[in-house]
């Protein structure tokens, strides 16, 4: 199979990336002192304060754009937002949850890695401390959200595998192994409990508050407890790849094959997943382009650690995803949207999940934009990456 004939050339990827960068540049003034809201409304983001779990993706977009262009405007905007992240963690504004990695790896760790920002380093270390405070000895996991120790929220969620690089980084720069040890413990608990026998994944998993023993899996955003929420499965793919990078635990590779194969098998032909993998080719349900972008990035993350035959196979799948995102889901002009990737899903209600109403369905979402841009940068090998 000649990939050059069926997949976008380097020049085509570069042209697509240039369009995405131009859109970010066009709307930079709107989203420097304010952030993009978590999801768009009719494909246009409104401005938001630095709240919720998603604003780090906004700053991460600017760091990727800065790496690619060396345009000082992106650097300046990102550093303005880094100041906001320091204020947020010092004032404890909306930080009582586990998403410190999503918030601080892509904003403040990136600032320290790329331009040596001491403000970024300070903020990210404080965020790592905040995350560690959610660790439970009973159960050996980081509690996702809610009052610490509360029985109805004594659980982890699969997304948190993506928050752990903040702790690995904190351990590296501080010399304090406690950060790394907590990350390792949470990883082990996640790998032991989140993957079902058929290699689909639970979104959330509960533990006993008395002794920390595993209780049961459940969904928060999937169609039902026994289905595989597409974005959760994608977090699993990327989270396993990142976990292998930091731990070299062979179980991560074994589970990566299985979790990734389940994802790919339960996607429609273009590999752009429906919002839950319960649904497949011909469904009228909504696609989630962000799940596809996350999965493709996770595949590319794991590729260097795989035997050539396996790496080639999964690389081809990532290229299929990238091609279809570029052709059919990418924003093509500033008039079309102030986002980058169309047809995502924040949360969709069902008769079997606790979501009260749809949110950000068939819209851009901030993490989808980020992972789409990261995917393009990965394909061109243009970024140091911040995880």
C-alpha positions in Angstrom: 0.0 0.0 0.0 1.4 3.4 -1.0 0.4 5.8 1.7 1.5 8.8 -0.4 -1.3 8.0 -2.8 -4.1 7.6 -0.3 -3.1 10.0 2.5 -2.5 13.7 2.7 1.0 14.7 1.7 3.2 16.8 4.0 2.4 19.8 1.9 -1.3 19.2 2.3 -0.9 18.8 6.1 1.1 22.0 6.2 -1.5 23.9 4.2 -4.2 22.6 6.6 -2.1 23.6 9.6 -1.5 27.0 8.2 -5.3 27.6 7.9 -5.7 26.6 11.6 -3.0 28.9 12.7 -4.5 31.8 10.6 -7.9 31.2 12.4 -6.2 31.4 15.8 -4.3 34.5 14.8 -7.5 36.2 13.5 -9.3 35.8 16.8 -6.3 36.2 19.1 -7.4 39.6 20.5 -10.8 38.1 21.5 -9.2 35.3 23.4 -6.1 36.6 25.2 -7.4 38.3 28.3 -10.5 36.0 28.0 -10.6 32.4 27.2 -12.7 30.4 24.8 -15.7 28.8 26.5 -15.6 25.0 26.7 -17.8 24.6 23.6 -19.1 26.7 20.8 -22.6 27.9 20.2 -23.5 27.6 16.5 -19.8 27.0 15.9 -18.6 30.2 17.5 -17.1 30.3 21.0 -18.1 32.9 23.5 -15.6 34.5 25.9 -15.0 33.0 29.3 -13.2 33.7 32.5 -10.5 31.2 33.5 -12.9 28.6 34.9 -14.0 25.0 34.2 -11.5 22.3 33.2 -10.9 23.3 29.6 -9.1 26.7 29.6 -5.6 25.1 29.5 -6.4 23.9 26.0 -6.8 27.5 24.9 -3.3 28.4 26.1 -2.0 25.1 24.7 -3.3 26.1 21.3 -1.2 29.2 21.5 1.9 27.4 22.6 1.6 25.0 19.6 1.0 28.0 17.3 4.1 29.7 18.8 6.3 26.6 18.3 5.2 26.4 14.7 5.4 30.1 13.7 7.7 31.6 16.3 5.2 34.5 16.2 5.7 36.6 19.3 2.0 37.5 19.4 1.2 33.9 20.4 3.9 33.8 23.0 2.7 37.1 24.5 -1.0 35.9 24.6 0.1 32.5 26.2 2.1 34.2 28.9 -0.8 36.6 29.7 -2.9 33.5 30.3 -0.1 31.8 32.3 -0.4 34.8 34.7 -4.1 34.0 35.0 -3.4 30.4 35.8 -1.1 31.4 38.7 -3.8 33.6 40.1 -6.3 30.8 39.6 -4.3 28.2 41.6 -3.2 30.7 44.3 -6.8 31.9 44.8 -8.2 28.3 44.5 -10.7 29.3 41.8 -12.5 26.2 40.5 -9.7 23.8 41.3 -11.5 21.3 43.5 -11.2 18.4 41.0 -8.6 16.3 39.3 -8.2 18.2 36.1 -5.1 20.0 37.1 -3.1 18.4 34.3 -5.5 19.4 31.6 -5.3 23.0 33.0 -1.6 23.3 33.9 0.4 20.9 31.7 -0.7 22.6 28.4 -0.4 26.2 29.8 2.2 26.4 32.5 4.4 23.4 32.1 4.5 24.3 28.4 5.5 27.8 29.3 8.4 26.5 31.4 9.5 24.0 28.8 9.3 26.4 25.9 10.4 29.8 27.2 11.6 29.0 30.8 8.7 30.8 32.5 9.3 30.7 36.3 5.7 31.9 36.8 4.6 28.8 34.8 6.8 26.6 36.9 5.5 28.0 40.1 1.8 27.7 39.0 2.3 24.2 37.7 3.9 23.0 41.0 1.1 24.4 43.0 -1.3 22.7 40.7 0.5 19.4 41.2 0.2 19.9 45.0 -3.5 20.5 44.5 -3.9 17.3 42.5 -1.9 15.3 45.1 -4.3 16.4 47.7 -7.0 14.4 46.0 -5.1 11.1 46.5 -6.8 8.4 48.7 -4.6 5.9 50.4 -7.7 3.7 50.7 -8.1 2.6 47.1 -4.8 4.2 45.8 -6.4 6.7 43.4 -7.0 10.4 42.8 -10.7 11.3 43.4 -12.1 12.9 40.3 -14.5 15.5 41.7 -16.9 16.2 44.5 -16.3 16.5 48.3 -13.2 14.5 49.2 -14.1 11.1 50.6 -17.8 11.4 49.9 -19.4 8.0 49.3 -21.3 9.1 46.2 -18.1 10.4 44.5 -15.4 8.1 45.9 -14.2 7.3 42.4 -11.7 7.8 39.7 -12.4 8.4 36.0 -10.4 7.3 32.9 -9.7 10.9 31.9 -7.3 11.3 34.8 -4.6 9.3 33.1 -4.1 12.5 31.1 -3.6 14.5 34.2 -0.7 12.4 35.5 2.1 13.9 33.4 1.8 17.0 35.6 2.9 14.8 38.5 5.7 13.2 36.6 7.0 16.6 35.5 6.7 17.9 39.1 8.8 15.0 40.4 11.4 15.7 37.7 11.8 19.4 38.4 11.5 19.2 42.2 13.2 16.0 43.0 10.3 15.0 45.1 9.4 11.4 44.4 6.0 11.7 46.1 4.5 13.2 43.0 5.7 10.3 40.8 4.7 7.7 43.4 1.1 9.0 43.5 1.0 8.9 39.7 2.2 5.3 39.6 -0.3 4.3 42.2 -3.2 5.9 40.4 -2.0 4.3 37.1 -2.0 0.8 38.6 -5.4 1.2 40.1 -6.8 2.5 36.8 -5.2 -0.3 34.8 -6.5 -2.9 37.2 -10.1 -1.7 37.2 -11.1 0.5 34.2 -10.8 -2.1 31.3 -13.6 -4.6 30.9 -13.1 -8.2 29.7 -14.0 -7.2 26.1 -11.5 -4.3 26.3 -14.1 -1.5 26.4 -13.5 0.9 29.2 -15.5 2.2 32.1 -15.8 6.0 32.3 -15.8 6.0 36.2 -15.0 3.4 38.8 -16.2 3.5 42.5 -14.3 2.2 45.5 -15.4 1.4 49.1 -14.7 4.4 51.4 -14.0 2.1 54.3 -11.3 -0.1 52.9 -10.7 1.1 49.3 -11.8 -2.1 47.7 -13.1 -1.9 44.1 -16.9 -1.7 43.9 -18.3 -1.1 40.3 -17.9 0.9 37.1 -20.4 3.4 35.9 -20.7 6.1 33.3 -21.1 9.8 33.7 -21.2 10.9 30.1 -21.6 7.6 28.1 -24.8 6.2 26.8 -25.1 3.7 29.6 -23.0 2.0 32.3 -22.2 -1.0 30.1 -21.4 1.0 26.9 -18.1 2.6 25.9 -18.2 6.3 25.9 -16.1 7.2 22.9 -14.1 10.0 24.4 -13.4 7.9 27.5 -12.1 5.1 25.3 -9.9 7.6 23.5 -8.6 9.0 26.8 -7.7 5.3 27.6 -5.7 5.0 24.3 -3.7 8.2 24.9 -3.5 7.7 28.7 -2.0 4.2 28.2 0.5 5.5 25.7 1.6 8.3 28.0 1.7 5.9 31.0 4.0 3.7 29.1 6.3 6.5 28.3 6.7 7.3 32.0 6.5 3.8 33.5 7.7 1.4 30.8 5.2 -1.1 32.3 4.5 -3.7 29.6 0.9 -3.9 30.7 0.4 -0.5 29.2 1.3 -1.8 25.8 -0.8 -4.9 26.1 -3.8 -2.9 27.1 -3.1 -0.3 24.5 -3.5 -2.9 21.7 -6.7 -4.1 23.2 -8.3 -0.8 24.0 -7.3 0.7 20.7 -8.6 -2.2 18.7 -11.9 -2.0 20.5 -12.1 1.7 19.6 -11.3 1.1 15.9 -13.6 -1.9 15.6 -16.5 0.1 16.9 -16.0 3.2 14.7 -17.8 3.7 11.4 -15.8 3.3 8.2 -14.2 6.7 8.4 -13.0 6.1 12.0 -14.6 9.2 13.3 -16.5 7.8 16.3 -20.0 8.4 17.3 -20.2 9.9 20.8 -20.6 6.4 22.3 -19.2 3.3 20.7 -22.6 1.7 21.3 -23.4 3.3 17.9 -21.9 2.4 14.6 -22.2 2.8 10.8 -25.5 4.2 9.8 -26.5 5.6 13.2 -28.3 8.9 13.4 -26.4 9.7 16.6 -23.9 12.5 16.8 -20.2 12.0 15.9 -17.5 13.2 18.4 -14.6 14.5 16.3 -12.7 15.2 19.5 -12.6 11.5 20.4 -11.1 10.7 17.0 -8.4 13.4 17.4 -7.5 12.2 20.9 -7.3 8.6 19.8 -5.1 9.5 16.8 -2.7 11.5 19.0 -2.5 8.6 21.5 -1.7 6.2 18.6 1.1 8.5 17.5 2.4 8.8 21.0 2.7 5.0 21.4 4.2 4.3 17.9 7.9 4.6 18.9 7.5 1.8 21.4 5.9 -0.7 19.1 7.4 -3.3 16.8 7.5 -2.1 13.2 4.6 -4.2 11.9 2.3 -3.0 14.7 3.5 0.6 14.4 2.8 0.6 10.7 -0.7 -0.8 11.2 -1.7 1.7 13.9 0.0 4.6 12.1 -2.2 3.9 9.0 -5.3 4.1 11.2 -4.1 7.4 12.7 -3.6 8.7 9.2 -7.1 7.7 8.2 -8.5 9.6 11.1 -6.3 12.6 10.3 -7.3 12.6 6.7 -11.0 12.5 7.4 -10.8 15.2 10.1 -9.0 17.5 7.7 -11.4 16.8 4.8 -14.7 16.7 6.6 -14.5 18.2 10.1 -11.9 21.0 10.0 -12.9 24.6 10.0 -11.8 26.1 6.6 -12.2 29.9 7.2 -12.6 32.5 9.9 -16.2 33.2 8.6 -17.2 29.6 9.3 -16.1 29.4 12.9 -13.6 30.8 15.5 -12.8 27.2 16.4 -10.8 24.6 14.5 -12.7 21.3 14.6 -16.4 20.9 13.9 -18.9 18.2 15.0 -17.7 17.5 18.5 -19.8 16.5 21.6 -19.3 17.9 25.1 -22.1 15.8 26.7 -25.2 14.1 25.4 -28.0 13.0 27.7 -29.5 9.6 27.5 -32.2 7.7 29.5 -29.3 5.9 31.2 -26.8 8.6 32.2 -27.1 11.4 34.7 -26.6 14.2 32.1 -29.7 16.5 32.5 -29.6 18.0 29.0 -27.4 18.0 25.9 -24.4 20.4 25.9 -22.2 21.3 23.0 -23.6 18.6 20.7 -22.4 19.0 17.1 -20.2 21.9 18.1 -16.6 22.8 18.4 -15.1 22.0 21.7 -11.9 23.4 23.1 -10.1 20.1 23.7 -11.1 18.9 20.2 -9.5 22.0 18.7 -6.3 21.4 20.8 -5.9 17.7 19.9 -6.6 18.4 16.3 -3.8 20.9 16.2 -1.6 18.6 18.2 -2.3 15.9 15.7 -1.3 18.0 12.8 1.9 19.1 14.6 2.7 15.5 15.5 2.3 14.4 11.8 4.8 17.1 10.9 7.0 16.5 13.9 6.9 20.2 14.8 6.2 20.1 18.6 8.1 19.2 21.7 4.7 18.3 23.2 3.8 19.2 26.8 2.4 16.0 28.4 
